Amino acid sequence: MFATTPKPPYWAVIFTSQRSDVEQGYAVMGDRMVELAAQQPGFLGVESVRDNDGFGITVSYWESEAAIAAWKADSEHKLAQQQGFASWYAGFELRIAHVGRAHGWRKAETGQDAAGQG
């Protein structure tokens, strides 16, 4: 599902990962991290996908770099990161980007085209 973000500027944290074969606890922790992130000041939304081979991309959107830093420092998030490094991920990349422009498009439910926010 698309994240609902405001008019730019805002920030994106792009977490690209390759899962390991360890499944135990991953789904529960993933759900908890989305729930916890949504409670953080400055959180705007998240989008996440994973393929059948375990390669995934999660993009979270934030009002500011300070909000991202606070999320990184959250103690429960830090524990999840440690468990991810130890068990759930074979590798990852983390990128932080400033979003200065965004636009989108979605087909309207009525079957007619609808222009997105620009």
All heavy atoms as an XYZ file, in Angstrom:
916
protein
N       0.837     -1.177      0.000
C       0.000      0.000      0.000
C       0.886      1.246      0.000
O       1.931      1.261      0.629
C      -0.911     -0.029      1.220
C      -1.770      1.202      1.326
S      -3.038      1.113      2.598
C      -4.183      0.017      1.797
N       0.447      2.265     -0.684
C       1.195      3.511     -0.745
C       1.135      4.252      0.588
O       0.076      4.317      1.214
C       0.611      4.446     -1.819
C       0.751      3.939     -3.215
C      -0.336      3.412     -3.889
C       1.975      3.988     -3.871
C      -0.219      2.952     -5.177
C       2.114      3.527     -5.159
C       1.010      3.000     -5.824
N       2.251      4.828      0.995
C       2.261      5.700      2.160
C       1.639      7.034      1.770
O       1.802      7.497      0.644
C       3.690      5.913      2.647
N       0.928      7.633      2.679
C       0.357      8.955      2.454
C       1.339      9.976      3.009
O       1.534     10.054      4.225
C      -1.005      9.085      3.156
O      -1.872      8.071      2.660
C      -1.618     10.447      2.907
N       1.996     10.692      2.137
C       3.004     11.657      2.558
C       2.540     13.074      2.226
O       1.753     13.271      1.306
C       4.351     11.373      1.862
O       4.139     11.283      0.452
C       4.958     10.068      2.357
N       3.063     14.041      2.964
C       2.692     15.434      2.687
C       3.450     15.957      1.473
O       4.315     15.283      0.918
C       3.133     16.160      3.960
C       4.310     15.379      4.426
C       3.987     13.942      4.090
N       3.150     17.172      1.112
C       3.910     17.850      0.076
C       5.351     17.975      0.552
O       5.597     18.315      1.707
C       3.284     19.230     -0.173
C       3.930     20.008     -1.276
C       3.226     21.342     -1.494
C       3.952     22.125     -2.567
N       3.368     23.448     -2.746
N       6.337     17.683     -0.301
C       7.747     17.811      0.103
C       8.072     19.245      0.503
O       7.377     20.168      0.098
C       8.505     17.413     -1.162
C       7.549     16.565     -1.924
C       6.187     17.152     -1.642
N       9.139     19.390      1.286
C      10.214     18.433      1.523
C       9.947     17.536      2.730
O       9.255     17.920      3.669
C      11.427     19.317      1.784
C      10.851     20.537      2.427
C       9.488     20.734      1.786
N      10.515     16.347      2.675
C      10.572     15.412      3.787
C      11.724     14.451      3.513
O      12.483     14.655      2.562
C       9.235     14.686      4.015
C       8.642     14.023      2.796
C       8.979     12.719      2.433
C       7.693     14.690      2.011
C       8.414     12.105      1.327
C       7.136     14.084      0.906
C       7.490     12.792      0.567
O       6.937     12.192     -0.528
N      11.878     13.438      4.338
C      13.020     12.533      4.245
C      12.561     11.094      4.063
O      11.476     10.728      4.516
C      13.883     12.647      5.503
C      14.539     13.995      5.590
C      13.978     15.147      6.082
C      15.823     14.336      5.136
N      14.863     16.191      5.960
C      16.019     15.710      5.381
C      16.858     13.624      4.549
C      17.176     16.384      5.069
C      18.034     14.279      4.243
C      18.182     15.649      4.489
N      13.384     10.291      3.407
C      13.111      8.868      3.218
C      14.296      8.051      3.719
O      15.446      8.383      3.446
C      12.873      8.563      1.737
N      14.001      7.004      4.470
C      15.003      6.026      4.881
C      14.734      4.771      4.061
O      13.660      4.179      4.148
C      14.921      5.721      6.394
C      15.905      4.622      6.771
C      15.182      6.986      7.201
N      15.699      4.388      3.249
C      15.554      3.256      2.337
C      16.388      2.104      2.878
O      17.619      2.184      2.914
C      16.006      3.643      0.923
C      15.266      4.910      0.464
C      15.785      2.474     -0.047
C      16.005      5.703     -0.588
N      15.707      1.052      3.316
C      16.357     -0.120      3.900
C      16.185     -1.278      2.915
O      15.089     -1.789      2.730
C      15.711     -0.449      5.252
C      16.301     -1.659      5.928
C      17.584     -1.626      6.448
C      15.563     -2.820      6.060
C      18.119     -2.742      7.090
C      16.091     -3.940      6.699
C      17.374     -3.900      7.208
N      17.273     -1.656      2.268
C      17.282     -2.759      1.312
C      17.966     -3.931      1.992
O      19.057     -3.767      2.542
C      18.059     -2.354      0.042
O      17.530     -1.116     -0.443
C      17.925     -3.404     -1.036
N      17.330     -5.103      1.969
C      17.874     -6.221      2.726
C      17.709     -7.550      2.011
O      16.813     -7.722      1.190
C      17.197     -6.300      4.094
O      15.808     -6.554      3.949
N      18.600     -8.453      2.375
C      18.501     -9.845      1.952
C      18.299    -10.668      3.215
O      19.135    -10.635      4.121
C      19.762    -10.307      1.217
C      19.712    -11.745      0.754
C      18.612    -11.994     -0.255
O      18.513    -11.291     -1.256
N      17.760    -12.967      0.008
N      17.189    -11.379      3.283
C      16.886    -12.194      4.454
C      17.773    -13.424      4.512
O      18.220    -13.953      3.512
C      15.421    -12.659      4.409
C      14.380    -11.592      4.711
C      14.320    -11.218      6.177
N      14.412    -12.372      7.059
C      13.401    -13.189      7.359
N      12.205    -12.959      6.886
N      13.606    -14.230      8.154
N      17.984    -13.903      5.723
C      18.629    -15.191      5.963
C      17.530    -16.260      5.940
O      16.370    -15.964      5.662
C      19.333    -15.189      7.324
O      18.373    -15.196      8.363
N      17.884    -17.480      6.286
C      16.904    -18.561      6.351
C      16.163    -18.601      7.685
O      15.236    -19.386      7.855
C      17.584    -19.913      6.117
C      18.104    -20.052      4.690
O      17.537    -19.395      3.794
O      19.068    -20.811      4.490
N      16.548    -17.766      8.638
C      15.925    -17.765      9.967
C      14.602    -17.007      9.900
O      14.561    -15.840      9.529
C      16.855    -17.123     11.025
C      16.168    -17.050     12.379
C      18.174    -17.881     11.104
N      13.520    -17.696     10.254
C      12.181    -17.089     10.235
C      11.669    -16.754     11.635
O      10.862    -15.858     11.790
C      11.185    -18.053      9.572
C      11.400    -18.226      8.081
C      11.114    -16.965      7.286
O      10.266    -16.156      7.701
O      11.759    -16.785      6.245
N      12.108    -17.500     12.640
C      11.550    -17.403     13.979
C      11.568    -15.972     14.514
O      12.619    -15.364     14.674
C      12.300    -18.303     14.949
C      11.684    -18.323     16.333
C      12.379    -19.302     17.263
O      13.339    -19.948     16.895
N      11.884    -19.379     18.472
N      10.383    -15.437     14.748
C      10.227    -14.124     15.349
C      10.279    -12.950     14.385
O       9.971    -11.824     14.772
N      10.646    -13.191     13.117
C      10.831    -12.078     12.182
C       9.532    -11.327     11.916
O       9.489    -10.096     12.003
C      11.429    -12.573     10.865
C      11.601    -11.471      9.855
C      12.661    -10.580      9.953
C      10.695    -11.297      8.819
C      12.818     -9.548      9.049
C      10.847    -10.264      7.906
C      11.900     -9.394      8.022
O      12.040     -8.370      7.128
N       8.466    -12.036     11.579
C       7.205    -11.377     11.222
C       6.642    -10.584     12.400
O       6.187     -9.446     12.228
C       6.193    -12.406     10.733
N       6.703    -11.160     13.581
C       6.193    -10.470     14.767
C       6.995     -9.200     15.025
O       6.435     -8.131     15.303
C       6.224    -11.409     16.004
C       5.912    -10.647     17.280
C       5.252    -12.555     15.815
N       8.327     -9.303     14.927
C       9.165     -8.132     15.158
C       8.936     -7.075     14.073
O       8.892     -5.878     14.371
C      10.641     -8.508     15.222
C      11.543     -7.334     15.571
S      11.266     -6.661     17.225
C      12.178     -7.854     18.198
N       8.794     -7.508     12.834
C       8.536     -6.557     11.753
C       7.255     -5.775     11.984
O       7.219     -4.543     11.832
N       6.196     -6.474     12.374
C       4.930     -5.804     12.676
C       5.092     -4.835     13.839
O       4.561     -3.727     13.817
C       3.847     -6.827     13.004
C       3.405     -7.644     11.799
O       3.708     -7.257     10.646
O       2.747     -8.687     12.022
N       5.841     -5.258     14.853
C       6.060     -4.397     16.022
C       6.841     -3.140     15.643
O       6.547     -2.039     16.126
C       6.791     -5.170     17.135
C       7.183     -4.335     18.322
C       5.999     -3.735     19.042
N       6.463     -2.854     20.124
C       5.832     -1.754     20.493
N       4.692     -1.396     19.929
N       6.322     -1.006     21.457
N       7.830     -3.269     14.764
C       8.625     -2.109     14.374
C       7.782     -1.099     13.597
O       7.918      0.110     13.785
C       9.852     -2.525     13.572
C      10.929     -3.207     14.393
S      11.562     -2.188     15.764
C      10.673     -2.873     17.168
N       6.886     -1.565     12.746
C       5.998     -0.645     12.019
C       5.071      0.062     13.010
O       4.876      1.279     12.936
C       5.198     -1.381     10.929
C       4.117     -0.482     10.332
C       6.132     -1.879      9.829
N       4.532     -0.700     13.950
C       3.660     -0.135     14.988
C       4.411      0.910     15.818
O       3.903      2.000     16.081
C       3.158     -1.264     15.880
C       2.321     -0.842     17.060
C       1.989     -2.033     17.961
O       1.756     -3.137     17.452
O       1.977     -1.834     19.192
N       5.632      0.580     16.226
C       6.436      1.488     17.043
C       6.852      2.730     16.251
O       6.784      3.857     16.771
C       7.667      0.752     17.574
C       8.570      1.512     18.534
C       7.817      1.894     19.806
C       9.794      0.663     18.877
N       7.278      2.543     15.015
C       7.671      3.689     14.182
C       6.510      4.662     14.019
O       6.698      5.885     14.071
C       8.169      3.212     12.819
N       5.311      4.121     13.823
C       4.127      4.961     13.626
C       3.832      5.839     14.841
O       3.148      6.858     14.720
C       2.918      4.095     13.296
N       4.357      5.471     16.006
C       4.159      6.253     17.231
C       5.220      7.338     17.410
O       5.103      8.179     18.304
C       4.181      5.328     18.447
C       3.080      4.303     18.462
C       3.249      3.268     19.562
O       4.087      3.400     20.450
N       2.453      2.223     19.500
N       6.249      7.332     16.568
C       7.358      8.269     16.725
C       7.004      9.640     16.162
O       6.420      9.736     15.075
C       8.607      7.751     16.005
C       9.073      6.396     16.449
C       9.349      6.328     17.932
O      10.110      7.110     18.485
N       8.708      5.372     18.592
N       7.381     10.707     16.871
C       7.189     12.046     16.313
C       7.922     12.176     14.978
O       9.063     11.724     14.844
C       7.813     12.965     17.365
C       7.775     12.172     18.631
C       7.967     10.732     18.207
N       7.250     12.718     13.989
C       7.864     12.942     12.693
C       7.703     11.804     11.705
O       8.094     11.937     10.546
N       7.129     10.676     12.113
C       6.898      9.562     11.193
C       5.760      9.918     10.249
O       4.712     10.406     10.662
C       6.529      8.303     11.985
C       6.183      7.122     11.116
C       7.175      6.345     10.552
C       4.862      6.791     10.884
C       6.860      5.247      9.756
C       4.528      5.695     10.108
C       5.530      4.926      9.537
N       5.966      9.659      8.946
C       4.957      9.986      7.946
C       4.316      8.761      7.297
O       3.194      8.834      6.819
C       5.577     10.861      6.845
C       6.164     12.192      7.304
C       6.869     12.877      6.160
C       5.081     13.074      7.909
N       5.029      7.643      7.238
C       4.473      6.452      6.611
C       5.567      5.483      6.220
O       6.760      5.768      6.351
N       5.148      4.323      5.702
C       6.103      3.290      5.309
C       5.535      2.482      4.143
O       4.312      2.322      4.033
C       6.445      2.374      6.511
C       5.235      1.583      6.983
C       7.606      1.454      6.206
N       6.432      2.018      3.290
C       6.098      1.113      2.196
C       7.125     -0.013      2.221
O       8.313      0.241      2.424
C       6.157      1.834      0.847
C       5.177      2.978      0.747
C       5.444      3.923     -0.410
O       6.580      3.964     -0.919
O       4.507      4.639     -0.783
N       6.674     -1.259      2.025
C       7.600     -2.373      2.127
C       7.195     -3.503      1.187
O       6.010     -3.810      1.058
C       7.617     -2.877      3.578
O       8.633     -3.828      3.764
N       8.200     -4.109      0.544
C       7.984     -5.269     -0.327
C       9.127     -6.256     -0.122
O      10.238     -5.875      0.250
C       7.898     -4.886     -1.822
C       6.693     -4.003     -2.102
C       9.165     -4.210     -2.284
N       8.826     -7.542     -0.361
C       9.853     -8.582     -0.297
C       9.512     -9.639     -1.333
O       8.356    -10.025     -1.465
C       9.921     -9.205      1.096
C      11.080    -10.194      1.222
C      11.427    -10.519      2.657
N      11.716     -9.367      3.488
C      12.885     -8.722      3.530
N      13.892     -9.108      2.777
N      13.052     -7.686      4.335
N      10.532    -10.116     -2.061
C      10.275    -11.144     -3.067
C      10.436    -12.547     -2.475
O      10.783    -12.709     -1.297
C      11.143    -10.934     -4.317
C      12.618    -11.258     -4.132
O      13.009    -11.866     -3.113
O      13.403    -10.914     -5.033
N      10.178    -13.555     -3.283
C      10.227    -14.946     -2.817
C      11.627    -15.411     -2.451
O      11.780    -16.426     -1.767
C       9.628    -15.870     -3.868
C       8.133    -15.675     -4.016
O       7.463    -15.265     -3.073
N       7.604    -15.942     -5.186
N      12.653    -14.703     -2.920
C      14.035    -15.058     -2.595
C      14.548    -14.344     -1.345
O      15.717    -14.473     -0.987
C      14.953    -14.748     -3.779
C      14.643    -15.609     -4.985
O      14.277    -16.787     -4.794
O      14.758    -15.105     -6.117
N      13.676    -13.540     -0.693
C      14.059    -12.868      0.539
C      14.655    -11.488      0.369
O      15.070    -10.867      1.347
N      14.695    -10.977     -0.872
C      15.201     -9.621     -1.097
C      14.062     -8.638     -0.862
O      12.967     -8.805     -1.406
C      15.739     -9.463     -2.522
C      16.290     -8.101     -2.794
C      17.548     -7.747     -2.344
C      15.541     -7.165     -3.477
C      18.064     -6.476     -2.588
C      16.042     -5.897     -3.722
C      17.297     -5.556     -3.274
N      14.305     -7.615     -0.036
C      13.238     -6.669      0.274
C      13.703     -5.235      0.316
O      14.894     -4.947      0.472
N      12.733     -4.354      0.161
C      12.973     -2.914      0.278
C      11.875     -2.330      1.158
O      10.689     -2.544      0.897
C      12.970     -2.209     -1.091
C      14.048     -2.799     -1.993
C      13.169     -0.701     -0.924
C      13.999     -2.283     -3.423
N      12.286     -1.617      2.188
C      11.357     -0.890      3.047
C      11.772      0.573      3.024
O      12.935      0.892      3.251
C      11.386     -1.424      4.490
O      10.976     -2.789      4.481
C      10.478     -0.611      5.402
N      10.814      1.434      2.723
C      11.064      2.875      2.723
C      10.161      3.500      3.780
O       8.938      3.347      3.722
C      10.777      3.510      1.343
C      11.104      5.000      1.369
C      11.533      2.792      0.236
N      10.781      4.144      4.750
C       9.998      4.888      5.734
C      10.214      6.378      5.478
O      11.284      6.802      5.039
C      10.381      4.507      7.169
O      11.752      4.733      7.423
N       9.173      7.153      5.735
C       9.185      8.587      5.436
C       9.082      9.367      6.743
O       8.310      9.003      7.638
C       8.012      8.937      4.521
C       8.065      8.190      3.220
C       7.312      7.040      3.024
C       8.897      8.613      2.181
C       7.369      6.338      1.830
C       8.958      7.922      0.985
C       8.192      6.780      0.817
O       8.256      6.087     -0.360
N       9.879     10.455      6.816
C      10.028     11.223      8.056
C      10.029     12.712      7.768
O      10.486     13.148      6.719
C      11.339     10.831      8.738
C      11.377      9.376      9.068
C      11.793      8.353      8.259
C      10.941      8.758     10.270
N      11.649      7.148      8.888
C      11.126      7.375     10.139
C      10.422      9.255     11.464
C      10.801      6.474     11.144
C      10.108      8.360     12.474
C      10.301      6.982     12.307
N       9.567     13.492      8.734
C       9.531     14.953      8.605
C      10.917     15.581      8.584
O      11.103     16.631      7.974
C       8.740     15.573      9.756
C       7.257     15.350      9.669
C       6.501     15.961     10.841
O       7.148     16.478     11.796
O       5.278     15.923     10.810
N      11.890     14.950      9.287
C      13.190     15.601      9.449
C      14.279     14.580      9.728
O      13.998     13.431     10.095
C      13.134     16.587     10.621
O      12.935     15.875     11.839
N      15.513     15.017      9.588
C      16.645     14.171      9.960
C      16.654     13.912     11.466
O      17.054     12.837     11.912
C      17.961     14.820      9.538
C      18.220     14.743      8.054
C      19.576     15.297      7.688
O      19.705     16.539      7.640
O      20.496     14.479      7.463
N      16.197     14.890     12.250
C      16.136     14.708     13.699
C      15.157     13.585     14.068
O      15.426     12.794     14.974
C      15.727     16.012     14.387
N      14.032     13.494     13.358
C      13.071     12.416     13.605
C      13.684     11.058     13.262
O      13.478     10.073     13.978
C      11.793     12.648     12.801
N      14.466     11.009     12.190
C      15.159      9.771     11.813
C      16.162      9.382     12.887
O      16.248      8.214     13.286
C      15.856      9.924     10.445
C      14.819     10.105      9.338
C      16.769      8.731     10.154
C      15.409     10.562      8.010
N      16.916     10.339     13.379
C      17.914     10.068     14.424
C      17.245      9.559     15.701
O      17.752      8.641     16.356
C      18.732     11.321     14.711
N      16.098     10.124     16.047
C      15.378      9.670     17.240
C      14.887      8.235     17.058
O      14.959      7.427     17.985
C      14.222     10.610     17.544
N      14.419      7.908     15.877
C      13.981      6.538     15.591
C      15.166      5.572     15.673
O      15.066      4.502     16.263
C      13.308      6.475     14.232
C      13.033      5.089     13.743
C      13.468      4.523     12.584
C      12.240      4.069     14.376
N      13.011      3.235     12.465
C      12.258      2.932     13.558
C      11.542      4.013     15.578
C      11.596      1.748     13.890
C      10.873      2.839     15.907
C      10.910      1.733     15.066
N      16.285      5.967     15.124
C      17.475      5.120     15.180
C      17.886      4.859     16.627
O      18.345      3.769     16.954
C      18.627      5.777     14.417
C      19.894      4.951     14.431
C      21.028      5.624     13.693
C      22.272      4.759     13.752
N      23.420      5.391     13.161
N      17.708      5.845     17.494
C      18.135      5.735     18.884
C      17.126      5.032     19.785
O      17.445      4.721     20.931
C      18.424      7.132     19.437
N      15.919      4.770     19.292
C      14.900      4.109     20.111
C      15.414      2.760     20.612
O      15.922      1.943     19.830
C      13.619      3.910     19.283
C      12.541      3.214     20.080
O      11.758      3.914     20.735
O      12.506      1.954     20.059
N      15.285      2.500     21.902
C      15.880      1.297     22.496
C      15.274      0.002     21.955
O      16.003     -0.969     21.714
C      15.773      1.343     24.019
O      14.417      1.401     24.420
N      13.977     -0.037     21.742
C      13.355     -1.255     21.204
C      13.775     -1.480     19.751
O      14.008     -2.611     19.322
C      11.834     -1.169     21.328
C      11.139     -2.488     21.081
C       9.645     -2.449     21.354
O       9.149     -1.495     21.996
O       8.967     -3.399     20.922
N      13.896     -0.396     19.001
C      14.371     -0.482     17.618
C      15.813     -0.997     17.584
O      16.176     -1.822     16.737
C      14.249      0.892     16.954
C      14.629      0.913     15.515
N      15.207      2.015     14.936
C      14.517     -0.005     14.518
C      15.436      1.765     13.661
N      15.030      0.552     13.390
N      16.635     -0.517     18.507
C      18.026     -0.988     18.570
C      18.101     -2.491     18.836
O      18.920     -3.195     18.240
C      18.807     -0.236     19.653
C      19.244      1.137     19.226
C      20.123      1.743     20.294
C      20.738      3.007     19.760
N      21.851      3.470     20.560
N      17.254     -2.996     19.722
C      17.222     -4.436     19.985
C      16.821     -5.216     18.734
O      17.393     -6.272     18.431
C      16.269     -4.750     21.135
C      16.727     -4.344     22.522
C      15.612     -4.557     23.549
C      17.976     -5.116     22.920
N      15.841     -4.704     18.006
C      15.415     -5.357     16.759
C      16.553     -5.357     15.743
O      16.768     -6.358     15.041
C      14.190     -4.648     16.187
N      17.290     -4.252     15.663
C      18.438     -4.188     14.749
C      19.468     -5.250     15.114
O      19.979     -5.961     14.239
C      19.087     -2.808     14.807
C      18.259     -1.704     14.194
C      18.886     -0.353     14.450
O      20.107     -0.214     14.542
N      18.060      0.667     14.564
N      19.780     -5.359     16.390
C      20.763     -6.348     16.837
C      20.328     -7.761     16.492
O      21.129     -8.571     16.020
C      20.997     -6.211     18.346
C      21.711     -4.949     18.727
C      21.720     -4.701     20.228
O      21.167     -5.477     21.004
N      22.330     -3.599     20.635
N      19.046     -8.059     16.689
C      18.550     -9.391     16.350
C      18.570     -9.598     14.842
O      18.858    -10.694     14.366
C      17.151     -9.609     16.902
C      16.727    -11.052     16.813
C      15.611    -11.392     17.780
O      15.102    -10.535     18.496
N      15.230    -12.646     17.797
N      18.282     -8.560     14.090
C      18.348     -8.642     12.633
C      19.747     -8.978     12.158
O      19.936     -9.862     11.315
N      20.743     -8.294     12.700
C      22.136     -8.558     12.324
C      22.536     -9.981     12.701
O      23.235    -10.660     11.953
C      23.095     -7.583     13.007
C      22.839     -6.131     12.699
C      23.118     -5.162     13.641
C      22.320     -5.721     11.479
C      22.904     -3.812     13.374
C      22.091     -4.377     11.208
C      22.383     -3.431     12.156
N      22.101    -10.431     13.880
C      22.501    -11.741     14.384
C      21.777    -12.892     13.695
O      22.352    -13.968     13.530
C      22.249    -11.807     15.894
N      20.512    -12.676     13.274
C      19.704    -13.806     12.809
C      19.007    -13.628     11.470
O      19.044    -14.521     10.636
C      18.613    -14.118     13.850
O      19.162    -14.433     15.096
N      18.316    -12.520     11.274
C      17.344    -12.421     10.189
C      17.891    -11.952      8.850
O      17.258    -12.168      7.824
C      16.208    -11.498     10.602
C      15.406    -12.027     11.744
C      14.998    -13.320     11.933
C      14.901    -11.289     12.844
N      14.276    -13.424     13.082
C      14.196    -12.186     13.676
C      14.969     -9.959     13.220
C      13.563    -11.791     14.847
C      14.339     -9.572     14.379
C      13.645    -10.479     15.178
N      19.019    -11.274      8.831
C      19.520    -10.712      7.578
C      20.868    -11.298      7.192
O      21.748    -11.470      8.023
C      19.649     -9.180      7.692
C      18.326     -8.506      7.899
C      18.031     -7.855      9.090
C      17.355     -8.535      6.907
C      16.807     -7.252      9.289
C      16.122     -7.928      7.100
C      15.856     -7.288      8.292
O      14.629     -6.691      8.481
N      21.013    -11.566      5.900
C      22.307    -11.966      5.333
C      23.090    -10.720      4.935
O      24.311    -10.754      4.817
C      22.098    -12.872      4.135
N      22.400     -9.618      4.722
C      23.037     -8.348      4.374
C      21.994     -7.264      4.203
O      20.801     -7.550      4.049
N      22.442     -6.014      4.247
C      21.522     -4.892      4.054
C      22.282     -3.652      3.606
O      23.495     -3.559      3.758
C      20.731     -4.585      5.339
C      21.533     -3.869      6.390
C      21.556     -2.482      6.440
C      22.278     -4.578      7.319
C      22.301     -1.818      7.404
C      23.024     -3.925      8.283
C      23.037     -2.542      8.327
N      21.551     -2.712      3.084
C      22.038     -1.357      2.776
C      21.013     -0.391      3.350
O      19.808     -0.635      3.270
C      22.154     -1.123      1.268
C      23.200     -1.961      0.576
C      24.623     -1.548      0.904
O      24.847     -0.365      1.241
O      25.496     -2.422      0.836
N      21.482      0.706      3.908
C      20.612      1.743      4.440
C      20.988      3.057      3.783
O      22.168      3.437      3.784
C      20.776      1.842      5.960
C      19.846      2.831      6.645
C      18.438      2.270      6.688
C      20.337      3.134      8.036
N      20.005      3.717      3.238
C      20.226      5.005      2.579
C      19.214      6.015      3.112
O      18.055      5.683      3.303
C      20.074      4.848      1.071
C      21.079      3.878      0.473
C      20.695      3.513     -0.960
N      21.664      2.620     -1.539
C      21.524      1.291     -1.610
N      20.446      0.714     -1.120
N      22.447      0.550     -2.166
N      19.673      7.229      3.300
C      18.793      8.299      3.755
C      18.796      9.381      2.687
O      19.864      9.832      2.262
C      19.245      8.850      5.122
C      19.176      7.728      6.156
C      18.389     10.048      5.533
C      19.719      8.093      7.509
N      17.592      9.765      2.253
C      17.475     10.706      1.139
C      16.496     11.830      1.472
O      15.480     11.604      2.126
C      17.002      9.975     -0.111
N      16.814     13.000      0.998
C      15.915     14.143      1.098
C      14.981     14.113     -0.101
O      15.436     14.003     -1.242
C      16.735     15.441      1.111
C      15.900     16.659      1.233
N      15.593     17.454      0.159
C      15.309     17.224      2.311
C      14.849     18.458      0.569
N      14.664     18.334      1.864
N      13.687     14.185      0.150
C      12.698     14.199     -0.926
C      12.311     15.651     -1.164
O      11.690     16.291     -0.320
C      11.456     13.353     -0.567
C      10.418     13.421     -1.687
C      11.852     11.912     -0.270
N      12.696     16.163     -2.313
C      12.408     17.551     -2.648
C      11.242     17.715     -3.606
O      10.674     18.791     -3.732
N      10.891     16.615     -4.261
C       9.788     16.663     -5.221
C       9.158     15.284     -5.276
O       9.842     14.264     -5.206
C      10.321     17.062     -6.592
C       9.259     17.243     -7.630
C       9.812     17.791     -8.905
N      10.881     16.931     -9.408
C      11.602     17.214    -10.475
N      11.411     18.333    -11.129
N      12.534     16.387    -10.882
N       7.842     15.230     -5.387
C       7.133     13.957     -5.491
C       5.848     14.162     -6.274
O       5.235     15.233     -6.223
C       6.812     13.420     -4.098
N       5.476     13.163     -7.020
C       4.168     13.171     -7.688
C       3.724     11.726     -7.850
O       4.523     10.800     -7.754
C       4.211     13.914     -9.025
C       5.056     13.246    -10.055
N       6.412     13.450    -10.155
C       4.743     12.350    -11.020
C       6.894     12.723    -11.150
N       5.910     12.044    -11.689
N       2.454     11.513     -8.063
C       1.944     10.159     -8.183
C       0.698     10.110     -9.035
O       0.165     11.141     -9.464
N       0.247      8.913     -9.275
C      -0.952      8.680    -10.070
C      -1.570      7.367     -9.640
O      -0.854      6.404     -9.339
C      -0.572      8.613    -11.551
C      -1.710      8.260    -12.459
C      -2.583      9.126    -13.047
C      -2.097      6.956    -12.895
N      -3.486      8.440    -13.803
C      -3.204      7.088    -13.728
C      -1.618      5.670    -12.636
C      -3.845      6.013    -14.319
C      -2.247      4.599    -13.223
C      -3.350      4.783    -14.065
N      -2.869      7.324     -9.564
C      -3.603      6.098     -9.271
C      -4.871      6.083    -10.104
O      -5.503      7.120    -10.281
C      -3.959      6.004     -7.796
C      -2.758      5.779     -6.902
C      -3.156      5.908     -5.444
N      -2.022      5.955     -4.542
C      -1.196      6.983     -4.382
N      -1.353      8.078     -5.083
N      -0.203      6.924     -3.520
N      -5.247      4.927    -10.555
C      -6.508      4.786    -11.269
C      -7.634      4.914    -10.250
O      -7.598      4.270     -9.205
C      -6.576      3.434    -11.978
C      -7.725      3.340    -12.955
C      -7.597      2.116    -13.830
C      -6.489      2.247    -14.818
N      -6.835      2.719    -16.132
N      -8.615      5.731    -10.557
C      -9.740      5.927     -9.646
C     -10.564      4.652     -9.565
O     -10.630      3.872    -10.510
C     -10.611      7.091    -10.136
N     -11.216      4.438     -8.428
C     -12.029      3.244     -8.237
C     -13.198      3.177     -9.206
O     -13.729      2.107     -9.455
C     -12.528      3.189     -6.800
C     -11.418      2.874     -5.815
C     -11.932      2.692     -4.407
O     -13.073      2.218     -4.255
O     -11.198      3.024     -3.479
N     -13.603      4.300     -9.763
C     -14.725      4.321    -10.696
C     -14.320      3.811    -12.075
O     -15.157      3.661    -12.936
C     -15.264      5.754    -10.863
O     -14.225      6.573    -11.405
C     -15.738      6.308     -9.529
N     -13.015      3.557    -12.258
C     -12.530      3.103    -13.559
C     -11.985      4.227    -14.417
O     -11.428      3.994    -15.459
N     -12.154      5.479    -13.963
C     -11.599      6.602    -14.704
C     -10.272      6.978    -14.067
O     -10.034      6.736    -12.894
C     -12.547      7.799    -14.640
C     -13.878      7.530    -15.324
C     -14.803      8.737    -15.215
O     -14.524      9.687    -14.499
N     -15.890      8.689    -15.952
N      -9.384      7.577    -14.863
C      -8.091      7.986    -14.357
C      -8.235      9.148    -13.386
O      -9.114      9.981    -13.524
C      -7.165      8.416    -15.504
C      -6.781      7.250    -16.380
O      -7.043      6.104    -15.979
O      -6.213      7.472    -17.454
N      -7.341      9.168    -12.406
C      -7.309     10.266    -11.436
C      -5.879     10.738    -11.288
O      -4.966      9.936    -11.126
C      -7.841      9.813    -10.079
N      -5.658     12.020    -11.373
C      -4.313     12.572    -11.223
C      -3.924     12.590     -9.762
O      -4.739     12.875     -8.897
C      -4.251     13.980    -11.806
N      -2.667     12.286     -9.504
C      -2.154     12.309     -8.135
C      -1.655     13.687     -7.760
O      -1.689     14.617     -8.565
N      -1.189     13.808     -6.542
C      -0.666     15.072     -6.032
C       0.654     15.383     -6.711
O       1.464     14.507     -6.918
C      -0.470     14.968     -4.530
C      -0.077     16.252     -3.884
C       0.036     16.097     -2.371
O      -0.024     15.006     -1.842
N       0.195     17.212     -1.706
N       0.901     16.579     -7.090
C       2.126     16.932     -7.780
C       2.814     18.024     -7.136
O       3.785     18.519     -7.287
